[in-house]
Each structure stands twice: as C-alpha cells, then as structure tokens.
Amino acid sequence: MKCENCSKKECSKKQKNDDTQSASVDALSSNDGSEEKNEFDTLANAKILLSDCLACDSCMTLEEGARVFQQNQKEFFRVLNLNKKCDTSKHKVLAVSLCPQSLPYFAAKFNLSVNEAAKRLCGFLKSLGVHYVFDTTIAADFSILESQREFVQRYQRRNQEEHALPMFASACPGWIRYAERVLTNLVTSHICTAKSPQQIMGSLVKGYFARQQNLSPDKIFHVVVAPCYDKKLEALREDFYTALYNSAEVDCVLTSGEIVQIMEQKNVSMKDVTEVAVDSLFDGLKEGDVVRHDGKRSDGYLEHIFKHAAKELFGVDVKEITYKALKNKDFQEVTLEKDGETVLRFAAAYGFRNIQNMVLKLKKGKFFYHFVEVLACPGGCLNGKGQAQSEDGKADRALLAQMEEVYTAIPVRLPETNLHVQRMYQDWLEGMDSKKAQDTLHTSYSAVNQSTSSLDIKW
C-alpha cells in the first residue's frame, strides 16, 4: 500500500524516524540489560523498513512503528533465551503457526516438496527451542465457514439493510488498514466480520490449545510465520488483545524471509535439517500431508463462498468456477446465471490499482458485485513482500512462478469436511450460532480518525 508520495521518494516517516525507531526498538526489546550473553546474541537483528510494509506513513503512528519493529528476530530470541534460564516463572511455551502461503516459498527456494518443506521447517524451529509448530489451515477453515454463512445472511437482508452488500473479504490486513484509515465508513460497513486465519489461529492457540494444555494464555508465546509484513500490524490490533491475561492472540509475526535469515545466520541448510511432523492442536495427533483451499493464489474465499452461496441461495451445485479477466489478470469476475438472469456476481481484486478502481465505482454507485475477495498484493498472498522479493527489492518473478506451481499442486480440502472443526464448534464454541462462536471468530471494522494530510493522499 504505497502512496504516490512514497513512490516518488522515501517514506517521510522512514526518512525522519529510522534512527529513533531503531533505538526505540532496541530499548523495547532489551528489557533486561543485565542478562548475560548467550548463543542467540550473535544473530543480527532483522531490520524492517517501512518501505517493506504495505502501510505507508499515513497509516502508521510512531508508537505503532516501534511496536512493529519490535516484532523481529530479537524478540523471538529473547523468549528462547528466557526458556534456557533456570527461572521457570519466566518460561513460555513457544508455539509457531505456519501460513499455507509461506510453505511454497520454502519448497521453491530449497527445491523441496511442500510436505518436505513443512517438516524440515518444523525440525529447524524445534532445534531452536520451539515447543509446538502448527499449520494455520484449520484457522482458515473456520474463517471461510464463517464468511460463507455471513455472506448468505447479508444476501438475504440485502433489501432491508443498506450496507448488507457488497461484502468485502477481511483476511488481508493491508486492505483492512487502508479501508479503516482512508476509505472510512463508506467501505468498513461492507467488510466481512470474520477474523482472518492468522487471528483465528491466535484464538485457537491462546484459547482452545491453552485450555487443553491447562495453561494461562500469557504463558504461551505465539509466533506466526507469514508472507507479508502487514501481518505484524494486524497482530497489534487492540481487539486481538485480552487485558484479563495481558496477552495478545499473536505475540510476534516473522516473515518467511526472516526465517531464512535466521537459517543463514546460524549457517543451517534446509536440506540438512531433520524432518519432524507438524503438530496438531489435538493431543497425541500430528498433521498429515499439507492441504489447501480452493483458489490458486489465496485462501480461496471467493471460490468457497461462491459455491456455498450458489447452493444455499439458488440450489445450484457449482463444480468448476470460470474466471473472466477484465482490465488485467488481477481483477477477475465470476458470475452465476439462473433462468437467464445473473444472480451472483463476484470479483477478485488484487493490488491497490484495482482496489482504487473498485472503490471509485462504489462511490459513484456503479458497483454491481455481491462479493469481492480483496488482497493488497498484486498476484495475491504468495507475492507478499516478506518472501517474494529479490535482494534489490524487486519481485522475484521466477521464484514466484515456482511458488504458484507448488501451491496449485497442493491437494484441496473443503472446510466442511474437517471433522475437527465440526467437533470444536460443538465442544469448544458451544454451537455455530453461539455468542462464544461470535466473540471468538468475529471482530468489527470501523473508520479510524486520521489527520487531514493523511486523508488527502492520492492512492
């Protein structure tokens, strides 16, 4: 999400505050200066520049910038170091959750199958001192199922509620931040309330898993490995923090590229790491082969919601979806016709050029889509800046093509077929329509007051 001002010169916050923010982060991260040196102190800190993030100066406060910088390797190592000391009162259970869009990066980069990449990544993380490594696909199952239900409900209320449709997907934090900080209530009221897979995984780890392990949520340090830097911003949202336990759902986000940096700093080759099966949230079980959802470059919200809505609303079983590319390959539409009438019109809008055009049409009242899967990165989540860029900061197109090939080859599993999810709805969430399910799996989005100069930026 880079404004025109930032494309012409370095981000103004980056120019003014790089040094002060770096210093602030060092101070924040080094909570105990008296701690002796240890094996992790030789590893360099990952420096995150605002230009790496989709959010530009207009969207980030100085405090947020410092907190984002704090979500780096140093914070991860700080917790690992505490666990190696004798004071058990400061020990944390370290859990790492892997995003499905990150695994193809490791597979393509190290010439492995996606299943080998998952197991070797798990083996590497556990060699550092991580206790559990999870796959976030189960969290995406919940997010998709809740999004499907919400779309059908919104469609049925479309004639009674002005903002029922269109519905916009809520999984991309770059898009969400742009909508809240720049687009105001014109758009935020249309955003699906289902949490993103990352934050649902936070609820699963700090809620369900913590209860299974008889742990207080604040005794778990939860790290997510993700394709983009904006996931760090998402983890900082106040609505994803539990004051009662002084605990965030996600404590730290590391990008795929940052994990590779750790490997390089430790002089570890992915091919030399022992394969270890990925953990399950359920006692005594391990994850099987990697699976994904429909959709070639995303978690598949459009395809799953489209098929579900076609069946629930119109009794039509859609087996295959045909995309129609419009102005470019990152803006495509899907339609359902019944009795000669178009009854569903969905779109996928990736990248801010397409998002800008979409919002312009919405403002003019010329927006005819019922649902839009919105992603800030052109090409989708695989093209996140935390994994798909070369050393000169440009997109690594060859690597991205390999990643897309790897991702497309992963078998698809429908979220409705996940028996663990169905049992958790009943045993943990007290039913699909319960208040606990609503509180655990949903959030809300609203306009955030910004300064006039921020709102005047041309996107």
VENGIBEL-V675404 format. One record per residue. SS is DSSP state (2 for helix, 1 for strand, 0 for the rest). OMEGA is omega in degrees with one decimal (999 if undefined). Layout:
SS,OMEGA  SS,OMEGA
This chain:
0,-173.8  0,-178.9  0,-177.4  2,179.0  2,-177.8  2,-179.5  2,-179.5  2,-179.8  0,178.7  0,179.8  0,-174.8  2,178.1  2,-178.9  2,179.8  2,-172.0  2,-164.2  2,-179.4  2,-175.9  2,-178.0  2,179.8  2,179.2  2,179.2  2,179.7  2,-178.4  2,177.4  2,-179.5  2,-179.4  2,-175.6  2,-178.1  0,-175.0  0,-177.2  0,-175.6  0,-177.7  0,-177.2  0,-178.6  0,178.8  0,-178.0  0,-172.3  0,-176.9  0,-176.8  0,-179.5  0,-179.7  0,-177.8  0,174.3  0,173.7  0,179.6  0,-178.8  0,176.5  0,-179.9  2,178.4  2,176.8  2,-173.1  0,177.3  0,-179.0  0,180.0  0,-172.6  2,-175.5  2,-173.0  2,-172.3  0,175.2  0,178.5  2,179.7  2,178.7  2,179.5  2,179.3  2,-179.4  2,175.6  2,178.4  2,-178.5  2,178.8  0,-179.3  0,-177.2  2,-176.4  2,178.5  2,176.7  2,-179.1  2,178.6  2,179.7  2,176.6  2,180.0  2,179.1  2,-179.1  2,-179.5  0,-179.3  0,-172.5  0,-177.8  0,-175.4  2,179.5  2,180.0  2,-178.7  0,176.5  0,168.5  1,-175.5  1,179.5  1,178.1  1,177.7  1,-175.9  1,175.5  0,179.9  2,-178.6  2,176.0  2,-175.4  2,177.4  2,176.7  2,-179.8  2,179.3  2,-178.0  2,-175.7  2,-175.6  0,176.2  0,178.6  0,168.4  0,-177.7  2,177.6  2,175.7  2,-179.2  2,-179.8  2,-176.9  2,-180.0  2,175.3  2,176.3  2,179.2  2,180.0  2,-178.5  2,179.7  2,176.9  2,177.6  2,-177.3  0,175.8  0,-177.2  0,-176.8  1,174.1  1,-175.6  1,173.0  1,-176.5  0,-178.8  2,179.8  2,177.5  2,175.9  2,174.9  2,179.5  2,-177.2  2,179.8  2,-180.0  2,179.1  2,178.5  2,177.6  2,-178.8  2,-179.0  2,179.9  2,180.0  2,179.1  2,178.5  2,179.8  2,-179.1  2,180.0  0,-169.9  0,-178.6  0,179.7  0,-175.8  0,-176.3  0,-173.8  0,-179.6  0,179.9  0,0.2  0,172.7  1,177.8  1,178.2  0,-173.1  0,-171.6  0,-174.4  0,-176.7  2,176.3  2,176.9  2,-178.2  2,-179.2  2,177.1  2,-179.0  2,-176.5  2,-173.8  2,-173.0  2,-171.0  2,176.5  0,-172.3  2,174.2  2,-175.3  2,-171.3  2,-179.9  0,-179.7  0,-176.3  1,176.6  0,-176.6  0,178.9  1,176.6  0,174.6  0,175.2  2,-179.6  2,-174.2  2,171.7  2,175.8  2,175.5  2,177.6  2,179.9  2,-177.0  2,-176.6  2,178.9  2,-175.6  2,-176.4  2,179.5  2,179.4  2,178.9  2,-177.4  0,-178.7  0,-178.8  0,169.6  0,-178.3  2,-178.1  2,176.7  2,177.3  1,172.2  1,-171.7  1,179.8  1,174.9  1,173.2  1,-170.3  1,-177.9  0,-171.6  0,-176.9  0,-178.9  2,175.5  2,175.3  2,178.0  2,-179.7  2,-178.4  2,-177.8  0,-176.7  0,-177.6  2,-178.3  2,176.9  2,-178.5  1,179.9  1,-176.8  2,-178.0  2,-178.8  2,-175.6  0,-170.9  1,172.8  1,176.9  0,176.7  0,-175.5  0,-175.2  1,174.4  1,174.0  1,178.2  1,177.5  2,179.7  2,178.4  2,176.5  2,177.2  2,176.6  2,178.8  2,178.2  2,-178.9  2,-179.5  2,178.3  0,179.3  0,-179.3  0,174.6  0,-179.8  2,-176.5  2,179.5  2,-176.5  0,177.5  0,177.6  0,177.7  0,-178.4  0,179.0  0,-177.3  1,173.8  0,175.5  0,-173.3  0,-174.9  0,173.1  0,-177.8  0,172.9  1,177.1  0,174.6  0,179.4  0,179.2  0,174.9  0,178.5  1,175.7  0,176.1  0,-177.7  0,-173.0  0,-173.1  0,-175.5  0,176.6  0,171.4  0,-179.5  2,-177.3  2,-174.2  2,-178.3  2,-179.3  2,-179.9  2,-179.0  2,179.8  2,-179.0  2,178.5  2,-179.3  2,-174.6  2,-173.3  2,-172.6  2,177.6  0,-177.7  0,174.6  0,178.9  0,-179.9  0,-179.2  0,179.5  0,178.1  0,179.1  0,175.1  1,179.2  1,-179.2  0,-175.6  0,-179.5  0,-175.1  0,-180.0  0,170.2  1,-176.6  1,179.5  1,178.1  1,-179.0  1,173.9  1,177.4  1,176.2  1,-178.4  0,176.6  0,-178.8  1,175.4  1,-175.3  1,174.7  1,177.5  1,-178.6  1,176.7  1,170.4  1,-179.0  1,-177.7  1,178.5  0,-171.2  2,174.0  2,178.7  2,178.1  2,179.2  2,178.8  2,179.5  2,-178.3  2,178.5  2,177.8  2,178.4  2,179.6  2,-178.0  0,-179.4  0,-178.6  0,-177.2  0,-170.1  0,-179.4  0,177.3  0,-179.6  1,175.8  1,170.7  1,-173.7  1,176.0  1,-175.6  0,-175.8  0,171.5  0,-178.6  0,176.5  0,-171.1  2,178.8  2,-177.6  2,177.8  0,-174.9  0,179.4  0,-178.4  0,-171.1  0,-178.2  1,176.0  0,-175.9  0,179.7  0,175.9  0,179.0  0,-179.9  1,176.6  0,-171.2  2,179.7  2,178.4  2,179.6  2,178.2  2,176.8  2,-179.9  2,179.1  2,178.5  2,179.1  2,-176.2  2,-178.8  2,-177.6  2,179.3  0,-179.6  0,180.0  1,172.6  0,179.1  0,-179.6  2,179.6  2,-176.0  2,-179.5  0,-176.2  2,177.3  2,179.5  2,-179.3  2,179.1  2,-179.7  2,174.8  2,-176.7  2,-170.9  2,-176.4  0,-174.0  0,175.7  0,176.9  0,-176.5  0,-176.1  0,-176.2  0,175.5  2,-179.8  2,177.3  2,179.4  2,-177.8  2,-175.5  2,-170.2  2,-176.1  1,174.2  0,177.7  0,-179.0  0,-179.6  0,-178.7  0,177.9  0,-179.3  0,178.3  0,175.7  0,-178.9  2,-177.6  2,-179.9  2,-175.9  2,-177.6  0,-178.4  0,177.5  0,-176.8  0,999
